[in-house]
Amino acid sequence: MRQARAPHTFSLPMRKQSAIVKNSGDFRRGSAMSEHKEAHEALVERHIAENNTQAAVALLFELIVLCAKEKNFPRAEALRMRLFEVDALALSEIVKSGELIEEEKRAAISSNHLSTWADLYSRLTQEETNALYYAFRKVRFDVDAPVFRQGAFAPRLYFINAGKAKITCMDNNRETLLQRVGPGDVVGEMSFFSNTICTRTLTALSPLEIQYLDKAVLKSWQESLPALEEKLHAYCLAKKRDAEKIAEPNRREHQRFRLSGTVSFQLLNAQGVLTGNDFGGELSDISQCGLSFHLKITVRDDARMLLGRMLGMKLTIPAGDAVLTGSVVAVHAHPFEDYAVHVRFHKLLPEQSLSSLPPIQ
């Protein structure tokens, strides 16, 4: 099977030199601001050396506010710890600076992110929301790139922000599609919350944007945010139950019928648009929910790449010519480079459309 055309590569135009010149004033202002903060921090140490605690506390609070407003949260938190050390009884400044940092953290979270993960954040306090968001690490994957592989140890929890991916498993040298996932889905909860290897493989079907948590973050939450792990685990379990409910109708058996003839198909992209060349296969059987056909594939990796892909298909059934769409749920190897491709339709066929075909017992 020939590989489908790669999607157009998105690229940014080369930055013009004039833009750099235009923003040089911003650089100078940033440099001056940095020097201003360094001078203030030096002045704090001088106040401490002179036992002028009140002046040191006031200046530290001012610096914390400045760093928080600039979204430099690691520095703001470091200065707040210094405030503790200088005067642990400066409760007003300690409490206010902590509240301000949390408020600025919350304000820095994008509205798109909050919308995608609204159900998750609705379960959390503001402090827990901030801790979770700033523990995330972002990563991107190209089409067909594996995020993690079955059998590997990858104790991470993956949150899909954009793109589509497939979850597959290998059993007796057969790779089977278990689920398609996209924005708002969470993957990897078993490896993250317990000490197990990956029992599935996650592969990008389109350019994929993911944020993930490392398992080590759970330990850092134990003292400061003891309820966060439990809330996160409960959310993942609820997502898993919802996915199983959605998948349940696809597990119901439908009568299969023998169907001879040919099927022509093309790959669909993530938007459902036909892409690449036409390919042909020999039909084997069909039901209301899907069909299977045989296909010659000389390169084994091409067969693997078919799994999870959407197809646009043309074939003839007793009711007449049909144009159907569906997703490849399994690709099984047979001798002599012959593969059986199993497709699940996106919409069920009418029961009466297949009634004249011989059923498979």
C-alpha positions in Angstrom: 0.0 0.0 0.0 1.4 3.4 -1.0 1.7 5.9 1.8 -0.9 8.7 1.7 0.3 12.2 1.0 1.7 14.0 4.0 -0.3 17.0 5.1 1.0 20.5 4.2 3.7 21.6 6.6 2.8 24.6 8.6 5.7 27.1 8.8 6.1 30.5 10.1 7.5 33.2 7.9 11.0 34.3 8.5 11.2 37.1 11.1 12.1 40.4 9.6 15.1 42.3 10.9 12.9 45.4 11.3 10.8 43.6 13.9 13.9 43.1 16.0 14.8 46.8 15.7 11.2 47.7 16.5 11.2 45.7 19.7 14.7 46.8 20.9 13.0 49.4 23.2 11.1 46.5 24.9 14.5 44.7 25.5 16.0 47.8 27.0 12.9 48.3 29.3 13.2 44.6 30.3 16.9 45.0 31.1 16.3 48.1 33.1 13.5 46.3 35.1 15.8 43.4 35.8 18.5 45.8 37.1 15.8 47.5 39.2 14.8 44.3 40.9 18.4 43.3 41.5 19.1 46.6 43.2 16.0 46.1 45.4 17.1 42.6 46.3 20.5 43.9 47.3 18.8 46.6 49.4 16.7 43.9 51.1 20.0 42.1 52.2 21.4 45.5 53.4 18.2 46.1 55.6 18.6 42.6 57.0 22.3 43.2 57.8 21.3 46.4 59.6 18.5 44.6 61.5 15.9 46.8 59.8 13.4 43.9 59.5 10.4 46.1 58.8 12.0 47.7 55.8 13.2 44.4 54.5 9.7 42.9 54.8 8.1 45.8 53.0 10.6 45.6 50.2 10.3 41.8 49.8 6.5 42.2 49.6 6.9 44.8 46.8 9.3 42.4 44.9 6.9 39.5 45.3 4.0 41.6 43.9 6.2 42.7 41.0 7.4 39.1 40.1 3.8 37.7 40.4 2.5 40.4 38.0 5.2 39.6 35.5 4.2 35.9 35.8 7.6 35.0 37.1 6.1 32.6 39.7 9.2 30.6 40.6 11.0 33.9 41.6 7.9 35.2 43.4 7.6 32.0 45.5 11.4 32.0 46.2 11.0 35.6 47.5 8.0 34.6 49.6 10.1 31.8 51.2 12.8 34.5 51.9 10.0 36.6 53.6 9.3 33.6 55.9 12.9 33.5 56.8 13.3 37.2 57.5 10.2 37.5 59.7 7.9 34.5 60.2 5.5 36.8 62.2 4.8 39.1 59.2 1.6 37.2 58.7 -0.3 39.9 56.8 2.4 40.1 54.1 2.9 36.3 54.0 -0.8 35.6 53.6 -1.4 38.4 51.1 1.6 37.5 49.0 0.5 33.9 48.8 -3.0 34.9 47.8 -1.7 37.2 45.1 0.6 34.6 43.6 -2.3 32.1 43.4 -4.6 34.8 41.8 -2.0 35.7 39.2 -1.4 32.0 38.4 -5.1 31.5 37.9 -5.3 34.6 35.6 -2.4 33.3 33.5 -4.3 30.1 32.5 -5.7 30.4 29.0 -9.5 30.3 28.6 -9.2 27.6 25.9 -7.4 25.4 28.3 -9.9 26.0 31.1 -12.8 25.3 28.6 -11.3 22.0 27.4 -10.7 20.7 31.0 -13.7 22.5 32.7 -15.0 19.3 34.3 -11.6 18.5 35.8 -11.0 22.0 37.2 -14.6 22.2 38.6 -13.5 19.5 41.1 -10.5 21.4 42.3 -9.8 24.4 44.6 -8.0 27.4 43.2 -4.7 26.3 44.8 -5.1 22.7 43.4 -5.9 24.1 39.9 -2.8 26.2 39.9 -0.6 23.3 41.2 -1.9 21.0 38.5 -1.7 23.5 35.6 1.9 24.5 36.4 3.0 20.8 36.8 2.0 20.1 33.2 4.7 19.7 30.5 3.7 20.2 26.9 4.9 18.1 23.9 3.9 17.7 20.3 4.0 14.6 18.1 3.9 14.2 14.3 1.5 11.9 12.5 2.3 8.2 13.1 4.7 9.0 16.0 4.3 6.8 19.1 3.6 8.6 22.4 4.2 5.4 24.3 4.5 1.7 23.4 3.0 -1.4 24.8 5.5 -3.1 27.2 7.4 0.1 28.0 7.5 1.7 31.5 6.1 5.2 31.1 4.6 6.5 34.4 3.0 9.6 32.9 -0.5 10.8 32.6 -1.3 12.3 29.2 -3.9 15.0 28.5 -4.8 15.6 24.9 -5.2 19.2 24.0 -5.4 19.0 20.2 -5.3 16.4 17.4 -6.3 12.7 17.2 -4.6 9.5 18.3 -5.3 5.8 18.5 -4.9 3.3 21.3 -3.9 -0.1 20.1 -2.7 -3.4 21.5 -0.8 -6.4 20.2 -2.1 -9.9 21.0 -0.7 -13.0 19.2 1.0 -10.8 16.6 -2.3 -9.1 15.9 -2.6 -5.3 16.4 -6.1 -4.2 17.3 -7.6 -0.8 17.6 -9.2 -0.2 21.0 -10.1 3.4 20.9 -9.7 6.7 19.1 -9.0 9.7 21.4 -8.9 13.4 20.9 -9.1 16.8 22.8 -10.3 16.4 26.3 -9.3 12.7 26.6 -6.8 11.4 29.3 -4.6 8.4 28.6 -2.1 6.4 30.8 -3.9 6.3 34.1 -2.9 2.7 35.0 0.8 3.3 34.6 0.6 6.7 36.4 -1.4 5.7 39.5 0.1 2.2 39.9 3.4 0.6 39.1 2.7 -1.2 35.8 4.1 -1.2 32.4 2.1 0.2 29.4 -0.5 -2.4 28.3 -1.4 -0.3 25.2 0.3 1.8 22.5 -0.7 5.4 21.8 0.1 6.7 18.3 -0.7 10.1 16.7 -3.2 10.0 13.9 -2.7 13.7 13.2 -0.4 16.4 14.5 -0.9 15.9 18.3 -0.5 18.4 21.2 -0.3 16.8 24.6 0.4 17.9 28.1 1.5 15.3 30.6 2.3 14.8 34.3 5.2 12.9 35.6 4.5 10.4 38.4 7.0 12.2 40.6 4.6 15.1 41.0 2.3 13.0 43.2 4.9 12.9 45.9 5.3 16.7 45.9 1.5 17.0 46.5 1.3 14.7 49.4 1.9 17.3 52.1 0.8 20.6 50.6 -2.2 19.3 48.6 -3.1 15.8 49.9 -6.6 15.6 48.2 -5.3 16.5 44.7 -4.2 13.0 43.8 -7.5 11.4 44.8 -9.5 14.0 42.9 -7.4 13.5 39.8 -7.7 9.7 40.0 -11.5 10.0 40.5 -11.7 12.2 37.4 -9.7 9.7 35.3 -11.9 6.8 36.4 -15.1 8.8 35.5 -13.6 9.6 32.1 -12.9 5.8 31.6 -16.5 4.9 32.5 -17.9 7.4 30.1 -15.7 6.1 27.3 -16.8 2.6 28.0 -20.5 3.6 27.8 -19.9 5.3 24.5 -18.1 2.3 23.1 -20.7 -0.2 24.4 -23.1 0.0 21.4 -20.1 -0.9 19.1 -19.6 -4.1 21.0 -23.1 -5.5 20.2 -23.1 -8.3 17.7 -24.7 -7.8 14.3 -25.4 -10.6 11.8 -22.5 -10.9 9.3 -23.2 -11.7 5.6 -20.9 -12.9 2.9 -20.2 -10.3 0.2 -18.1 -10.7 -2.9 -16.8 -8.1 -5.2 -14.4 -5.2 -4.8 -14.2 -2.1 -2.6 -12.3 1.0 -3.6 -11.2 3.3 -0.8 -9.3 6.4 0.1 -7.9 7.7 3.3 -9.7 10.5 5.1 -7.9 13.2 7.0 -8.9 14.4 10.5 -11.6 16.7 8.9 -13.1 13.8 7.0 -11.8 15.0 3.6 -10.5 12.4 1.0 -6.8 12.4 0.6 -4.2 10.4 -1.3 -4.8 7.7 -4.0 -7.5 5.2 -4.6 -6.9 1.6 -3.4 -8.8 -1.5 -4.1 -9.6 -4.6 -2.0 -11.6 -7.9 -2.3 -14.7 -7.9 -0.1 -15.1 -10.7 2.4 -18.1 -9.9 4.6 -20.4 -7.1 5.8 -22.8 -6.3 8.6 -24.8 -3.3 9.6 -21.9 -2.0 11.6 -18.9 -2.8 9.4 -17.2 -4.8 6.8 -13.9 -6.7 6.0 -11.9 -7.0 2.9 -8.6 -8.4 1.8 -5.7 -6.3 0.6 -2.2 -6.9 -0.7 0.3 -5.0 1.4 4.0 -5.5 0.7 5.4 -3.3 3.5 4.4 -4.4 7.0 4.6 -0.9 8.4 2.0 0.3 5.9 -0.5 -2.2 7.4 0.2 -0.9 10.9 -0.4 2.7 9.7 -3.8 1.7 8.4 -5.0 0.9 11.9 -7.3 3.6 13.3 -7.4 5.6 10.0 -10.7 6.8 8.6 -11.7 5.5 5.1 -14.1 6.7 2.4 -15.3 3.5 0.6 -17.3 2.7 -2.6 -18.9 -0.7 -3.0 -22.0 -2.4 -4.3 -24.5 -4.0 -1.9 -28.0 -5.5 -2.8 -29.6 -2.2 -2.2 -27.3 -0.6 -4.8 -24.1 1.3 -5.0 -23.0 2.6 -1.6 -20.6 5.3 -0.5 -19.6 4.7 3.1 -17.2 6.0 5.7 -15.6 4.1 8.7 -12.6 3.5 10.8 -10.1 0.6 10.5 -10.4 -1.3 13.8 -8.1 -4.3 12.9 -5.6 -5.4 10.3 -4.7 -9.1 10.4 -1.8 -10.6 8.4 -2.3 -13.7 6.2 0.2 -15.6 4.1 1.6 -14.1 0.9 1.4 -10.5 1.9 -2.4 -10.7 2.2 -4.1 -8.7 4.9 -7.7 -8.7 6.2 -8.8 -5.2 7.0 -11.8 -4.7 9.3 -13.7 -1.5 9.2 -16.4 -0.2 11.6 -18.9 2.1 9.9 -19.5 5.6 11.3 -23.3 5.0 10.7 -25.2 1.7 10.9 -26.6 0.4 7.6 -30.4 -0.2 7.4 -31.1 -3.8 8.3 -33.1 -4.5 5.2 -30.3 -3.4 2.9 -28.4 -6.7 3.5 -31.3 -9.1 3.9 -30.8 -10.8 0.5 -27.2 -11.8 1.3 -26.2 -15.3 2.6 -25.6 -15.1 6.4 -22.4 -16.3 8.0 -23.2 -18.9 10.7 
